[in-house]
């Protein structure tokens, strides 16, 4: 299995759990797709886009269950990033774990295994 990771605000995630489908946060909806990161780029993504967010979760998703809606597209530095062009079915989610905010505005990311 291959895993990718999404950074979500707890309120957005809780609403999705109730409805059974996640459509992303405000930035995802604005861009027209749900942003994901690889394990290697997750800490950088959290620092760049989520610094200071107190209610952050890391969501692990199985790529095999996403089908053709998952596309690897050029992101920063020309590296390919996973983007989901459609809603995320909660059945594809392996886990969602808190990423506590430190005093310096960065997050302690959970173990990704």
N, C-alpha and C positions, 0 to 999 in steps of 0.2 A: 504494500500500500504506500502511496505517496500522500503526504500531508501538506496543506497550506494553512495559513493563519490569518485571521481577521481581527482587527482591533475595534471593539464595539463599546459604546456607552451602555452601562447597565440598564438604563430605562428603555433604550431602543431594543435591547436584547430581551428584556422581560416582556415587552409588548409583543415581540415576535413569538416567544414561547407560548403565549396565550393564543395567538392566531395560527400557529403552526408553520408560518413562513416568515423569513427575514428578508426585507427589501433594502437593508443598509441604513446607514446614518445619513445625516443631511448632506455631507460631501459626496457620498456614494450616489444618492438620488440626484444630486445636481450634475454629477459626471455621467450618469446613465449606466453605471455598472458598480458592482461591489468590489472594492479594493481588497486584495490579499497580499501577503508577503510569504516568502520562503522562510524557513528557520534561520538561514544565514543572514537575512536582511530584516528580520523582525525588530531587533533592538534599534536599528537605525530608523526604521519607519516610526516606531513609537516615539523616539526622540524628536524627529522632524515634525510629525503631524499630531502628536497627542500630549506633548509636554504640558504639565499642569492639570490634566484631566483626572479628577479624583475618583471617578467611578468606572475606570477602564477595565474591560475584560479582554482576555485573549481567547479566541475561539478556534479550535482545531477542526479542520474539515478534510474528509477523504476525497481526493481529486477524482477517483474512479467513479464516484456516484454523481458527478456534476455534468457529464456528457458534453455536448457541443457548445453549451453556453459558457464553458470555461475556455478562455482564450489567453494565451501568453503574449503580451503586448509590450512594446518598448516603453520603458519608464525612465527614471533618472539615470544618467550615465549610459543610456542606451541598453541597459540590461532589461531582459524580459521579466515582466511581473504578471502574476495571475490576476485576471479580472473576470468576474462572473457577470455575464450579460443576461441577467434574469434573476428571479428571486431564489434565495437559498432555502431549499427544503430542509427542515430540521432533522430529517432522517440521515442526512449526510454529515451531521455534526458528531464528532467523537467526544468532545468536551468543551466546556467554557470555564475558564478560571480567572480569578481576580489578579490584577496587576497593580499592587498597592503603590500609591504615590509616595515618593520620598520627599524629604525637605527641600532637595535641590530641584524639584519639579520633574524629575525623571521617574521611571517606573521600575519596580522589581518585577521582572517577567517570571512567570511560572516555569517549572520544568516542562519541557515540551514532549516528554515521553509519556 
